[in-house]
C-alpha cells in the first residue's frame, strides 16, 4: 500500500513539474514576443529619428509645392471659365430682349403689307403697335421719365433751353419735353431733354 501511495504522489509531483514547465515556456514565449515588438518599435523610431531636419524641410517643401500647383491650376480653370461665361453673356445677353420685341416687329410687318389707304385706320393700327411696344418695354423694366408739371431734377432731366417770363409759379419747372427719357430698373438710361422755366 505504501508503495502505491508513493507512486501516486510521484505521479502528482511529475504532473505538477510538467505544468510548471509549460507555464515557464509560455512565459518565455510571451517575453520573446514582447521583446520583438519593442525592437520593431525602436527600429521605427530610429528610422523617423534618422531623418535630418533638411530631409524634413524638403518633404514639407514638396508638399507645399504640390498644394501651390494644385491651387494655381484650379484658379486658372476658374479664370478661363469666367472669361468664357462673360463672352457668352456679351454675345447672347440681349437674346431675351430681342425675343420680347419680335412680336412688335411682326405687327409692323403686318401693318406694312396691309393695303388699306384709310389714314384713320393706319393711325389706329400704329397706336396699337406703339402701346404694345411700350408694354413690352415695361415688362423688361423700362419706364418713361415723367416730365409734365414736374420740377426740374438734374438726376432725371437735361435742360436744353431756359424759357424766361413764365411767371413765378413756373420758375424751375419743366415747361416742355423735347425728348423723352427712360429708366431701366430705376436707373436712368437716357435723361429727358426738357425746357425749363426761368
trRosetta pair geometry for C-beta under 8 A, 3 or more apart (Angstrom, degrees):
i j d omega theta_ij theta_ji phi_ij phi_ji
1 4 5.6 -53 -153 31 37 109
1 5 6.5 34 152 -16 68 103
2 5 5.7 -51 -151 35 36 112
2 6 6.3 37 151 -21 66 105
3 6 5.6 -54 -150 35 32 113
3 7 6.3 34 151 -21 66 104
4 7 5.6 -54 -149 35 33 111
4 8 6.3 32 154 -18 66 104
5 8 5.7 -54 -148 36 31 110
5 9 6.2 30 154 -17 66 107
6 9 5.7 -55 -148 38 31 111
6 10 6.2 34 151 -23 65 105
7 10 5.5 -52 -147 34 31 113
7 11 6.4 33 152 -21 64 102
8 11 5.7 -52 -151 33 32 112
8 12 6.5 33 150 -18 65 103
9 12 5.6 -52 -150 35 35 112
9 13 6.3 36 152 -20 66 104
10 13 5.7 -53 -149 36 32 112
10 14 6.3 35 151 -22 65 104
11 14 5.6 -53 -149 34 32 113
11 15 6.5 35 152 -20 65 102
12 15 5.7 -52 -150 34 32 112
12 16 6.4 31 152 -18 65 105
13 16 5.7 -54 -150 37 32 111
13 17 6.3 34 150 -21 65 106
14 17 5.6 -55 -148 36 32 112
14 18 6.3 33 152 -20 66 105
15 18 5.7 -54 -148 36 31 111
15 19 6.3 33 152 -20 65 105
16 19 5.6 -52 -148 36 32 113
16 20 6.4 34 153 -20 65 104
17 20 5.8 -52 -149 35 31 112
17 21 6.5 34 150 -21 63 104
18 21 5.7 -53 -152 33 32 114
18 22 6.6 33 151 -20 65 103
19 22 5.7 -54 -151 34 33 111
19 23 6.4 32 152 -18 66 105
20 23 5.6 -53 -148 37 33 112
20 24 6.2 34 153 -20 66 106
21 24 5.7 -55 -147 37 31 112
21 25 6.3 32 153 -20 65 106
22 25 5.7 -54 -148 35 31 111
22 26 6.4 31 153 -19 64 105
23 26 5.8 -55 -150 36 31 111
23 27 6.4 32 153 -20 65 106
24 27 5.7 -55 -149 36 31 112
24 28 6.4 33 152 -21 65 105
25 28 5.7 -53 -149 34 32 112
25 29 6.4 33 153 -20 65 105
26 29 5.7 -54 -149 35 32 112
26 30 6.4 28 155 -15 66 105
27 30 6.0 -56 -147 38 30 107
27 31 6.3 33 153 -20 64 106
28 31 5.7 -55 -149 36 31 113
28 32 6.4 32 152 -21 65 105
29 32 5.7 -53 -149 34 31 112
29 33 6.5 31 153 -19 65 104
30 33 5.6 -51 -147 35 35 112
30 34 6.3 37 153 -20 65 104
31 34 5.7 -54 -149 37 31 112
31 35 6.3 33 152 -21 65 106
32 35 5.6 -54 -149 35 31 112
32 36 6.4 34 152 -22 65 104
33 36 5.7 -52 -149 34 32 112
33 37 6.5 28 154 -15 65 104
34 37 6.0 -55 -148 38 31 107
34 38 6.3 33 152 -20 65 107
35 38 5.6 -55 -148 37 31 113
35 39 6.3 35 152 -23 65 104
36 39 5.6 -53 -150 33 31 113
36 40 6.5 32 152 -19 64 103
37 40 5.6 -50 -149 34 35 113
37 41 6.5 37 152 -19 66 102
38 41 5.7 -52 -150 36 33 111
38 42 6.3 34 151 -20 65 105
39 42 5.6 -54 -149 36 31 112
39 43 6.4 34 151 -22 65 103
40 43 5.6 -52 -149 33 33 112
40 44 6.4 33 152 -19 65 103
41 44 5.6 -54 -149 36 33 111
41 45 6.3 33 152 -18 66 105
42 45 5.6 -53 -148 37 33 111
42 46 6.2 37 151 -24 65 104
43 46 5.5 -52 -149 33 32 114
43 47 6.5 32 153 -20 65 101
44 47 5.8 -51 -150 32 33 109
44 48 6.7 24 153 -11 64 103
45 48 5.9 -58 -150 41 34 104
45 49 5.8 29 153 -16 69 111
46 49 5.6 -58 -140 44 30 108
46 50 6.0 43 153 -37 64 103
47 50 5.4 -43 -146 21 30 119
47 51 7.8 42 152 -28 55 88
48 51 6.3 -39 -169 10 40 110
51 55 4.6 -121 -163 83 85 131
51 56 5.6 100 141 -54 119 86
52 55 4.9 101 53 4 73 99
52 56 7.2 -136 98 -2 41 87
53 56 5.5 -53 -148 38 36 114
53 57 6.2 38 153 -21 68 106
54 57 5.7 -54 -147 37 30 111
54 58 6.3 32 152 -21 64 105
55 58 5.6 -53 -147 34 32 112
55 59 6.5 34 153 -19 65 103
56 59 5.8 -53 -151 34 31 111
56 60 6.4 29 152 -16 65 107
57 60 5.7 -55 -147 39 32 111
57 61 6.1 37 151 -23 65 107
58 61 5.5 -52 -146 36 31 115
58 62 6.4 35 153 -22 64 103
59 62 5.7 -53 -151 32 31 112
59 63 6.6 31 152 -17 64 104
60 63 5.7 -53 -151 36 33 112
60 64 6.3 31 153 -16 66 107
61 64 5.8 -56 -145 40 31 109
61 65 6.2 34 154 -22 65 107
62 65 5.7 -53 -146 35 29 113
62 66 6.4 32 154 -20 63 105
63 66 5.7 -56 -152 34 30 112
63 67 6.5 29 152 -17 65 105
64 67 5.6 -53 -147 37 33 112
64 68 6.2 36 153 -22 65 106
65 68 5.6 -53 -147 35 31 113
65 69 6.4 29 155 -18 65 106
66 69 5.9 -55 -147 36 29 109
66 70 6.4 28 155 -17 63 107
67 70 5.8 -57 -149 37 30 111
67 71 6.3 27 155 -17 66 108
68 71 5.8 -57 -146 38 29 109
68 72 6.2 28 156 -19 65 108
69 72 5.7 -54 -144 37 30 111
69 73 6.3 32 156 -20 64 106
70 73 5.8 -55 -149 35 30 110
70 74 6.4 30 153 -18 64 105
71 74 5.7 -53 -149 36 32 112
71 75 6.4 32 153 -19 65 106
72 75 5.7 -54 -148 36 32 111
72 76 6.4 34 153 -21 65 104
73 76 5.7 -52 -148 34 32 112
73 77 6.5 33 153 -18 64 104
74 77 5.8 -55 -151 36 31 112
74 78 6.4 32 151 -20 65 106
75 78 5.5 -54 -148 36 33 113
75 79 6.2 35 153 -21 67 105
76 79 5.7 -52 -145 35 31 112
76 80 6.4 29 156 -16 64 106
77 80 6.0 -56 -148 38 29 109
77 81 6.2 28 155 -18 65 109
78 81 5.8 -58 -148 38 28 111
78 82 6.2 29 155 -20 65 108
79 82 5.8 -56 -147 36 29 111
79 83 6.4 29 155 -19 64 105
80 83 5.8 -53 -148 35 31 111
80 84 6.4 32 154 -19 64 106
81 84 5.7 -56 -150 36 31 112
81 85 6.4 31 153 -19 65 106
82 85 5.7 -54 -147 36 32 110
82 86 6.4 32 155 -19 65 105
83 86 5.8 -54 -148 36 30 111
83 87 6.4 32 153 -20 64 106
84 87 5.8 -55 -149 35 30 111
84 88 6.5 29 153 -17 64 106
85 88 5.8 -55 -149 38 32 110
85 89 6.2 34 152 -22 65 107
86 89 5.5 -54 -147 36 32 114
86 90 6.4 32 154 -20 66 103
87 90 5.8 -53 -149 34 31 110
87 91 6.3 24 155 -13 65 109
88 91 5.9 -60 -145 42 30 107
88 92 5.8 -22 173 26 69 112
89 92 6.9 -75 -125 59 19 75
89 93 4.9 48 171 -71 64 105
90 93 6.1 -12 -111 -10 16 120
92 95 4.9 2 -179 -31 80 122
94 97 4.9 -56 -165 45 72 116
94 98 5.6 71 137 -26 90 102
95 98 5.9 -60 -147 37 28 108
95 99 6.3 28 157 -20 65 107
96 99 5.9 -55 -148 35 29 111
96 100 6.5 29 153 -19 63 107
96 140 7.9 147 123 -117 102 109
97 100 5.8 -59 -155 34 31 111
97 101 6.4 20 154 -14 67 110
97 140 6.2 64 -113 -128 84 150
98 101 5.8 -61 -146 40 33 107
98 102 6.5 53 154 -44 65 95
99 102 5.9 -34 -152 3 32 120
100 103 7.7 -54 175 19 37 99
100 136 5.3 150 155 -171 101 105
100 139 6.9 -160 -153 83 138 120
100 140 6.2 157 88 -59 169 118
101 104 5.4 -55 -168 37 60 115
101 105 6.3 63 138 -23 81 102
101 133 7.7 39 -135 -133 81 85
101 136 6.3 124 -94 145 56 146
102 105 5.3 -53 -149 35 40 115
102 106 6.5 46 152 -24 68 98
103 106 5.3 -47 -150 30 37 116
103 107 6.7 41 150 -21 65 98
103 132 7.4 -106 114 158 107 129
103 136 7.4 -178 61 -91 107 139
104 107 5.6 -48 -154 31 36 114
104 108 6.7 38 147 -19 64 101
104 129 6.3 108 -156 -168 82 87
104 132 5.8 172 -101 109 91 108
104 133 4.7 81 -130 -89 146 86
104 136 6.0 -100 -41 1 125 159
105 108 5.6 -50 -152 33 36 113
105 109 6.6 39 149 -21 65 102
106 109 5.6 -53 -152 33 34 113
106 110 6.5 33 152 -17 66 104
107 110 5.7 -54 -150 37 33 111
107 111 6.3 34 152 -21 66 106
107 128 7.6 -136 -173 109 140 97
107 129 4.7 173 123 -111 132 103
107 132 6.5 101 -11 66 166 153
108 111 5.6 -54 -147 36 33 112
108 112 6.4 30 155 -19 66 106
108 129 6.3 101 -69 -153 71 151
109 112 5.9 -57 -149 36 30 109
109 113 6.4 21 156 -13 65 109
110 113 6.0 -60 -146 40 30 105
110 114 6.6 43 152 -36 63 101
111 114 5.7 -46 -154 16 33 117
111 122 7.5 103 -170 -144 105 73
111 125 5.1 151 -118 144 113 132
111 126 7.1 103 -155 -74 157 65
111 129 6.6 -56 -36 -45 146 145
114 125 7.5 -144 40 -111 158 172
116 121 5.1 -74 152 95 146 139
116 122 6.4 -175 100 -61 108 85
118 121 4.1 61 88 12 111 113
118 122 6.7 170 88 -13 58 85
119 122 5.7 -56 -146 38 33 111
119 123 6.1 33 156 -19 68 107
120 123 5.8 -54 -146 37 30 111
120 124 6.3 31 154 -19 64 106
121 124 5.7 -53 -146 36 30 111
121 125 6.4 33 153 -20 64 106
122 125 5.7 -55 -151 36 30 113
122 126 6.4 30 152 -19 65 105
123 126 5.7 -54 -148 36 32 111
123 127 6.4 34 153 -21 65 105
124 127 5.7 -52 -149 35 31 114
124 128 6.6 35 151 -21 63 103
125 128 5.7 -53 -152 33 32 113
125 129 6.5 30 152 -15 65 105
126 129 5.7 -54 -149 38 34 110
126 130 6.1 38 151 -24 67 106
127 130 5.5 -50 -144 35 32 115
127 131 6.4 29 158 -16 65 104
128 131 6.0 -55 -147 37 28 107
128 132 6.4 29 153 -19 63 108
129 132 5.6 -56 -149 37 31 113
129 133 6.3 33 153 -22 66 106
130 133 5.7 -57 -151 34 29 112
130 134 6.5 29 153 -19 65 104
131 134 5.6 -49 -146 35 34 112
131 135 6.4 34 154 -18 65 105
132 135 5.8 -56 -150 38 31 111
132 136 6.4 36 150 -23 64 105
133 136 5.5 -51 -149 33 32 115
133 137 6.5 31 153 -17 65 103
134 137 5.8 -55 -152 37 32 110
134 138 6.4 34 150 -22 65 105
134 144 7.8 -19 -147 -34 111 118
135 138 5.5 -51 -147 34 34 114
135 139 6.7 38 153 -22 64 99
136 139 5.9 -52 -155 29 32 111
136 140 7.0 20 149 -9 62 106
137 140 5.7 -64 -156 42 37 107
137 142 3.9 -61 170 67 97 126
137 182 8.0 -64 166 -147 137 138
138 141 7.7 87 -172 -46 32 8
138 142 6.4 -92 -77 67 34 68
138 143 6.5 64 -116 -87 79 70
140 184 7.8 -34 125 -139 91 95
141 184 5.4 67 112 -166 104 63
141 185 4.2 -3 176 -58 139 76
142 182 5.6 -2 -169 -178 94 125
142 183 7.3 160 -150 81 47 45
142 184 5.5 -18 -94 -98 69 75
142 189 7.7 -54 -124 31 92 140
143 182 6.7 153 77 -156 37 72
143 183 5.1 -15 59 58 90 94
144 180 5.8 -39 -146 -178 102 122
144 181 7.5 111 -165 78 56 51
144 182 6.1 -44 -104 -102 42 74
145 156 5.0 171 -155 -176 135 112
145 157 7.5 -178 142 -72 140 68
145 180 7.0 159 46 -177 82 69
145 181 3.8 -11 28 82 135 100
145 182 6.4 -130 -15 -76 89 20
145 183 6.2 104 -68 -24 89 94
145 188 7.4 30 -73 -120 134 95
145 191 7.6 -21 21 -152 168 39
145 192 4.6 -135 84 -36 128 121
146 150 6.0 127 117 -48 86 142
147 150 5.5 -113 -156 34 31 122
147 157 6.7 111 -116 -98 105 115
147 174 4.7 -116 179 141 89 161
147 177 4.2 116 75 -74 153 124
147 180 7.8 -141 -3 -122 126 62
147 181 7.6 105 -54 24 116 103
147 192 5.1 -155 -67 146 128 157
147 194 5.6 -167 -155 -95 137 131
148 174 7.3 -105 -96 92 16 119
148 177 7.4 -68 -60 -16 67 122
149 173 7.0 -19 -148 -171 41 123
149 174 7.5 -75 -21 62 7 92
150 153 7.2 -57 147 -3 112 107
150 157 8.0 171 101 -51 119 135
150 173 7.2 149 84 -156 31 77
150 174 5.2 15 64 18 79 124
151 172 5.8 3 -151 134 91 97
151 173 5.7 -66 -105 -104 51 62
151 174 7.4 133 -173 -11 7 83
152 157 5.5 -110 -153 73 70 148
152 159 6.4 18 -150 -70 136 113
152 172 5.5 -120 22 -177 106 62
152 173 6.8 -170 -25 -128 81 11
152 174 5.8 136 -78 -60 70 75
152 194 7.0 -167 -114 90 91 135
152 196 4.8 17 -75 -120 141 128
153 156 4.8 32 89 33 110 99
153 157 5.5 106 59 11 60 102
154 157 6.7 -72 -100 61 24 75
155 188 6.9 -178 160 -30 70 144
156 181 6.3 150 177 97 76 152
156 183 7.9 -44 -123 -60 99 113
156 188 6.2 -161 -112 -96 58 131
156 191 6.5 150 169 -136 31 77
156 192 6.3 14 149 18 81 104
157 174 6.4 -139 -117 -89 154 120
157 181 7.1 -142 -98 -8 48 152
157 191 6.1 110 -154 -178 12 100
157 192 5.1 -39 -111 68 68 93
157 193 7.9 128 -165 -105 69 15
157 194 4.9 -34 -158 20 117 129
157 196 7.7 112 139 -71 141 113
158 181 7.7 136 7 -77 94 131
158 191 4.1 92 -25 119 105 133
158 192 6.8 176 22 79 76 40
158 193 5.2 -33 74 -101 102 61
158 194 7.0 134 66 19 48 75
159 162 6.8 36 172 -68 125 75
159 194 6.2 -46 -103 75 52 80
159 195 7.5 79 -152 -127 73 24
159 196 4.8 -36 -123 -6 117 126
160 178 6.1 -53 49 26 140 148
160 193 4.9 24 -19 -173 130 99
160 194 7.0 143 18 59 86 28
160 195 6.8 -58 66 -78 79 62
161 178 7.8 99 9 -38 114 135
161 195 4.2 -21 73 -117 106 91
161 196 7.3 167 88 23 54 64
162 195 7.4 -179 -83 -165 13 73
162 196 5.7 -29 -112 70 62 87
162 197 7.9 48 -164 168 64 8
162 198 4.5 62 171 -60 103 124
163 166 5.5 61 112 -44 104 125
163 170 7.9 -50 87 137 113 128
163 175 5.0 -23 28 13 146 167
163 176 7.8 88 -37 9 145 103
163 195 5.3 60 -31 159 113 113
163 196 6.9 -177 17 85 84 32
163 197 5.5 -44 69 -105 98 49
163 198 6.1 -179 73 3 39 91
164 198 4.5 -41 -92 66 60 124
165 198 7.8 15 1 68 43 93
166 170 3.7 -83 130 86 117 139
166 171 7.1 165 74 -64 101 54
166 173 7.9 -131 117 55 142 103
166 175 6.4 -113 -110 -95 159 129
166 197 4.0 -95 62 -139 149 111
166 198 7.0 109 16 39 105 55
167 170 5.2 78 64 17 83 101
167 171 7.4 -121 104 -31 44 83
167 197 7.7 -36 55 -172 61 138
168 171 5.5 -32 -151 -4 40 121
169 173 7.6 -5 138 -6 56 144
170 173 4.9 -99 -158 46 52 121
170 175 6.5 53 -176 -87 121 96
170 197 3.6 -157 139 -128 92 169
171 197 5.4 -112 -93 116 26 106
171 198 6.6 -1 -127 154 76 15
172 196 6.8 -8 -140 -179 25 111
172 197 6.6 -44 20 72 26 90
173 196 7.1 159 79 -154 30 70
173 197 5.0 13 53 24 79 122
174 177 6.7 26 169 -64 125 81
174 192 8.0 9 -132 112 146 129
174 194 4.7 -48 -139 -178 104 145
174 195 7.4 101 -164 70 61 50
174 196 6.2 -48 -103 -101 46 68
174 197 7.9 -81 -24 -4 2 86
175 194 7.5 138 43 171 61 93
175 195 4.7 -56 63 99 105 96
175 196 6.4 155 1 -125 94 13
175 197 5.1 121 -56 -53 110 82
176 194 6.7 163 85 -158 46 69
176 195 4.4 18 49 37 92 115
177 180 6.3 54 154 -84 130 58
177 192 5.7 -45 -140 178 109 116
177 193 7.3 107 -166 77 62 55
177 194 5.2 -34 -105 -102 59 86
178 193 4.5 -57 66 105 104 103
178 194 6.6 -174 9 -95 82 27
178 195 6.8 92 -35 -29 103 88
179 190 7.9 -84 133 152 111 119
179 192 6.7 -176 91 -156 63 51
179 193 4.0 40 39 32 99 112
180 192 6.0 -32 -158 -118 31 93
181 188 6.8 -15 170 -151 120 100
181 190 5.1 -158 -142 106 67 74
181 191 4.9 -44 -115 170 135 21
181 192 3.1 -97 -5 -51 113 67
181 193 7.4 140 -55 -10 96 53
182 188 7.8 131 92 -153 42 56
182 189 5.5 -30 93 59 91 100
182 190 5.1 37 36 44 83 100
183 186 5.7 10 161 -125 132 17
183 187 6.1 148 -163 67 85 30
183 188 5.4 -49 -102 -92 82 45
183 189 6.4 137 -132 6 26 83
184 187 5.6 -32 67 63 74 89
184 189 4.7 47 -4 -33 108 131
188 191 6.1 34 174 -75 132 66
